[in-house]
């Protein structure tokens, strides 16, 4: 009976969960991963620290799930089926407007160092973002293989997600500009599709 009562008390509505995630992302943008604390999240969201730990276990898990929640359309890329690989990749790109891409790019740059110096955060990102996203991209590519657009033995298939993330990240590092829809659409057409459909 007590376990049932505790489970009911710890249940968070999807709306409240979204508010919490947005607050976490705001804190990350303001102070960076290392300076974000569960106390700060609790204060910002008017939550108890116990509730946060009960729901997410710790900061790394909370941050990874907040970033995943922020991704446009969640990780449902595998469900996106326009009938062509180009259409699927273009539709994925169009899910975020230029402003969202700029915010996401800045957020990921800020988290990059923390991810590689914090084993818990790296583990949480692999579990909640990297592995699910790779599985989604594999489904998209498998459909393209089944349609005859991509050869099953094309070695570029194993590097598709690397190409996609690379184009997104390199835009700021090399060109000192945020990624935009136009840039990513032309990158997909000039780099990703020729490599996959060769």
N, C-alpha and C positions, 0 to 999 in steps of 0.2 A: 504494500500500500504506500509506504513512504517513497519507494523508488518511482512509482507512478506519479506521485505528487511532485517529486523533484524533476522528473522528465517534463511534466506540464509546465512547471515554473521556468525551466530553462529554454522552452520553445520560443524561438524568435520568429516573428512574421517575416515574410519575404520583403515587405516594405521597410521594416526596421533593419533587416540585414543589409539592404541596399544603402540605407542611411549610414550604417556603421562602416561599410566598405568605402563610401565616398569620404567620410571623415578620416579614415586611415590614409587614403590616397592624398587628401589635402595635407595631412601632417607630414607625409613622406615628401611632398613637394616643398613644404616649408622648411623642414629641418633635416631631412635625410634619414635613411634607415637607422643608422647607429643611434641617433638622438631620439627616435620614436620609442616610447615606453608604453607598457600596458597601462600604467597610471595615467599617462597623457591621453591615451585613447579613451579610457574610462571617463576622464574629466570632460573631454571634448564631446563625447556621445551621451553623457549623463547615464552611464552604465556602471554596474559594479564590476570591479576587477575579477571577482569570482565568476561572474557570468561569462566574461570574456574568456577566461581560462577554461571554463567548462565547455564552451562552444568550440573554441579553436585550439586549446592546448598551449598556445604560446604565440609570441610575436611573429615568428617565421611563417607559421601556418596561416595566421590572420592576414599577413601581408600578401602571401602568394594567392590566397583565395580572393582578396580584394582586387588584385591585379587581374586575375582570371575573370572576375565579375565585370570588370571594366571593359573587357574585350568586346567589340561590337558583335552582337549575335551570339555571344558565348563562344563555345567551341564547336558549333554545329556546321562547320564547313563541309563535313562529310554528307550532310543532308542537302547541301546546296547542289543542285544538278540542273545546269542550263542546257545540257546536251553536248557541250564541248569543254575541253580543258581551258581554252582561252576564255570562254564565257564564265566558267567557274572562278578562275583567278581574277578576272575583271570584276565580277560580282562581289567577291571577297573584298577587293580593294575599295569598292564603292560603299562598303558598309560604314566606313569612317570618313568624315569630312576632313578638310585640311587642318582645321583647328584642333580636332580630336587627335589627328596624327602628330601634330606638333607637341601637344600635351603628353601623349603616350611616349613619344621619342625622348622628351626631357625626363620623364619618369624612369624609363628604362636605362638611360645613361646614368641617372642617379643611383639606380639599384645595381648596376653592373659590377661595381667594385665590391659592394656588400655581398653580392651573391657568391663571388669567388673567394671572399675572405671569411665567410660564415657558412660552415657545413650544414647547419640546420636550415638556413634559408635556401641553399643550393638544393638540398634534399626536397624541401617543400616545393620549390619551383619545378624541379624535375617531375615530381609526382602530380602536381596540379596544373602545370602549364605545358612544359616541354613534351613529356610523353603523350598526354592526350592530344596535343596539337600535331605531333608527328603522326599519330594514329589517324587523325582526321585527314592530313595531307596524303597519307598512304591510300586511304579510301578514294580520294579524288583521283589520284594517279592510277589506281587500279581500274576505276571506271574508264579512264582514258585508254588504258591498255586494252580493256575489254572491247572498246569501240574501235580499236585499231589506230588510234592517234599516236600512241607511244609504244615503242618496242619493249617487251618485257625485260630484255637483256641490256637495255640502255643503262650504262653506268651512271648517267646524270640523275637517274631516279633517286638514288641514295643521297643525293646532295640538294634535292629540291628545297627543303626547308632552310638549308644553309644559304642557298641563293636568295630566297625570299627575305630572310632576316638580314643577310648581308647588304642587300640593296637598301633596305629600310635604315640600317645603322650607318652605312657608308655615306649616305646623303649629307648628314650633318658633319661627319668627320672630314670628308674630302671637300665638299662644296660649301660647307658652312651655311647650309640652308636646311630648313626642316623638310622631311619627306612630304610630298603632296600627292593627291590622286593622279594628276597628270604625269608626274615623275614616275610613280610606281607602275602606272599602266604602260608607259613607254618602256620601262625597265623589263616588265614581264614580256612584252612583245619582242624586245631586242635581245634579251639575255636568257630568260627562263624558258620560253617556248622553243627557241632554236636549239637549246641544249637538250630539252626533253624530246622534241619531235624529230631529232636528227636521224 
